[in-house]
Amino acid sequence: MVAATFIVCATVGLQSATAHASTCATFTADSGDNVIILGETTSYFWYSGKYWFYGTGDLAVCWKNTYGVYTYTSYSSCDQNTSGNDSVYVKALAGDDVVVPNVEGHNCEGSAISTYVNPFNEAIFDFGLTADMGTGADTAYGTDNDDDLYSNKPGTIIPYNYLPRDYAEDFLCGYGGDDSLYGDHDDTEAYEEILHGGDGTDYCNGGQDGNYYDWAHSTCETRVYASNFSVDTTCGSNPPNLWW
C-alpha cells in the first residue's frame, strides 16, 4: 500500500449569501443508483518514501454508478476564484441517488493516485450546489455555501411548488449557507420529502398538492406548503463521511 498524506493549502474567502446567477459546471449522472461526491482536485509529489497531496483549487467530482464503475472529473471552471453567485449543477436523473460533499481525502478510481480527491474545500470555494435529484428515493447533502436542492425538477417549472411527484421519499439537507429546498407533489405520508435547512436563512417549499405536505425541519426559516417537524434523524449537523 502506498502511503499518502494530503496538505491543505488555502486562502480563506468570504462566502456569498446571494442567489445563484450562473452555473460554473454541469455534471449529469445516468439513470441508475448513483453516488456523486464533490471535492477538490489535487496534485502530488513524492518525498521521503510517500506521496504528498495538495489541493489545486479546482472542483473534483467522483461518481460511482449502479454497476460500481468509478468516474473522476476535474472542473477548472469551478475553482477558488468562482463567485458565490455561481453553483455547480448536478443532475441525478432516475434511480436512488446520493449527492454529498467529500469530507475526507480518497482515491476516486481504486489505486490511481491521479484521482485523489481532497475534501470539498469551503475555505476557498464560495460557489454552492444546485442539485436536481430526479425520480427515485434520493438524498442531497448540501455544502456550507448557498445551495438549491430539488427533489425532482424536470426542466424549468415556475412556480417551484409544482414539481411533479416521483412516488419516492427524498431527503434534502441544506447545512450552512442560505439554502432553498424544494419538494415535489407526492401525496401520501410515505412519499413526502424531509426538508432540513440547517444553519443560515433557508427557504423550504414542500409542494402545493393534495392532503399531505412535506416535512420541513424547524431550521427552515420560511416554510411554504410544509408541515413542521423537529426531530432530525437523517441529515445531522454535518454531511456524512460517505465513501465506498
Long-range contacts (C-beta under 8 A, 24 or more apart in sequence): 2-50, 2-51, 2-111, 2-113, 3-49, 3-50, 3-51, 4-50, 4-51, 4-52, 4-53, 4-105, 4-113, 4-116, 5-50, 5-51, 5-52, 5-53, 6-42, 6-52, 6-53, 6-54, 6-55, 6-105, 6-116, 6-118, 7-52, 7-53, 7-54, 7-55, 8-54, 8-55, 8-118, 8-121, 8-123, 9-54, 9-55, 10-55, 10-80, 10-121, 10-123, 10-124, 11-80, 11-123, 11-124, 12-123, 12-124, 13-80, 13-123, 13-124, 13-125, 13-126, 14-84, 14-126, 15-84, 15-122, 15-126, 15-144, 15-145, 15-146, 15-176, 15-177, 16-83, 16-84, 16-85, 16-126, 16-145, 16-146, 17-84, 17-146, 17-177, 17-178, 17-200, 17-201, 18-84, 18-85, 18-146, 19-85, 19-146, 20-85, 20-86, 20-87, 20-128, 20-130, 20-146, 20-148, 21-83, 21-85, 21-86, 22-85, 22-86, 23-86, 23-87, 23-88, 23-89, 23-130, 24-59, 24-75, 24-77, 24-78, 24-82, 24-86, 24-87, 24-88, 24-127, 25-59, 25-75, 25-77, 25-78, 25-88, 25-89, 26-88, 26-89, 26-90, 26-91, 27-61, 27-63, 27-73, 27-88, 27-89, 27-90, 27-91, 28-90, 28-91, 28-93, 29-63, 29-65, 29-90, 29-91, 29-92, 29-93, 29-95, 29-97, 30-65, 30-66, 30-93, 30-95, 31-93, 31-94, 31-95, 32-65, 32-66, 32-67, 32-94, 32-95, 33-65, 33-66, 33-95, 33-96, 33-97, 33-136, 34-63, 34-64, 34-65, 34-66, 34-92, 34-95, 34-97, 34-98, 35-63, 35-64, 35-97, 35-98, 35-100, 35-242, 35-244, 36-61, 36-62, 36-63, 36-90, 36-92, 36-97, 36-98, 36-99, 36-100, 37-61, 37-62, 37-63, 37-100, 37-101, 37-102, 37-108, 37-117, 37-242, 37-243, 38-88, 38-90, 38-99, 38-100, 38-101, 38-102, 38-120, 38-129, 38-143, 39-101, 39-102, 39-105, 39-117, 39-118, 39-119, 39-120, 39-121, 40-102, 40-117, 40-118, 40-119, 40-120, 40-121, 40-125, 41-74, 41-75, 41-117, 41-118, 42-105, 42-116, 42-117, 42-118, 44-113, 44-114, 44-116, 51-113, 53-105, 53-113, 53-116, 53-118, 55-118, 55-121, 55-124, 57-81, 57-121, 57-124, 59-88, 59-125, 60-108, 60-117, 60-118, 61-88, 61-90, 62-102, 62-106, 62-108, 62-115, 62-117, 64-244, 66-95, 70-108, 70-109, 70-110, 70-115, 71-108, 71-109, 72-108, 72-109, 72-112, 72-115, 72-117, 78-125, 78-127, 80-121, 80-124, 80-125, 82-125, 82-126, 82-127, 83-126, 83-127, 84-126, 84-127, 84-128, 84-145, 84-146, 86-127, 86-128, 87-127, 87-128, 87-129, 87-130, 87-146, 87-147, 87-148, 88-127, 88-128, 88-129, 88-130, 89-130, 89-132, 90-129, 90-130, 90-131, 90-132, 91-132, 91-134, 92-131, 92-132, 92-133, 92-134, 92-136, 92-138, 93-134, 93-135, 94-134, 94-135, 94-136, 95-134, 95-135, 95-136, 96-136, 96-137, 96-138, 96-168, 97-133, 97-134, 97-136, 97-138, 97-139, 98-138, 98-139, 98-140, 98-141, 98-242, 99-129, 99-131, 99-133, 99-138, 99-139, 99-140, 99-141, 100-139, 100-141, 100-239, 100-240, 100-242, 101-129, 101-141, 101-142, 101-143, 101-239, 102-243, 103-238, 103-239, 103-240, 103-241, 103-242, 104-241, 104-243, 106-243, 122-176, 128-177, 133-170, 133-172, 134-166, 135-166, 135-168, 136-166, 136-168, 137-168, 137-169, 137-170, 138-168, 138-170, 138-171, 139-170, 139-171, 139-172, 139-173, 139-234, 140-170, 140-171, 140-172, 140-173, 141-173, 141-175, 141-235, 141-239, 141-240, 141-242, 142-172, 142-173, 142-174, 142-175, 142-177, 142-179, 142-198, 142-239, 143-175, 143-176, 143-177, 144-175, 144-176, 144-177, 144-199, 145-176, 145-177, 146-177, 146-178, 146-179, 146-200, 147-174, 147-175, 147-177, 147-179, 147-180, 148-179, 148-180, 148-182, 149-173, 149-174, 149-179, 149-180, 149-181, 149-182, 150-182, 151-182, 151-183, 151-184, 151-193, 151-207, 152-184, 153-182, 160-205, 161-205, 161-206, 161-207, 161-208, 161-224, 161-225, 162-207, 162-208, 163-207, 165-191, 165-209, 167-191, 169-193, 169-194, 170-194, 171-196, 171-234, 171-235, 172-196, 173-198, 173-234, 173-235, 173-236, 173-239, 174-198, 174-200, 174-202, 174-219, 175-199, 175-235, 175-237, 175-238, 175-239, 176-200, 178-202, 179-203, 180-204, 180-205, 181-205, 181-216, 181-220, 182-207, 183-207, 183-214, 183-226, 185-209, 185-210, 186-212, 186-214, 187-211, 187-212, 188-212, 194-229, 194-234, 194-235, 195-220, 195-226, 196-220, 196-232, 196-234, 196-235, 197-221, 198-235, 198-237
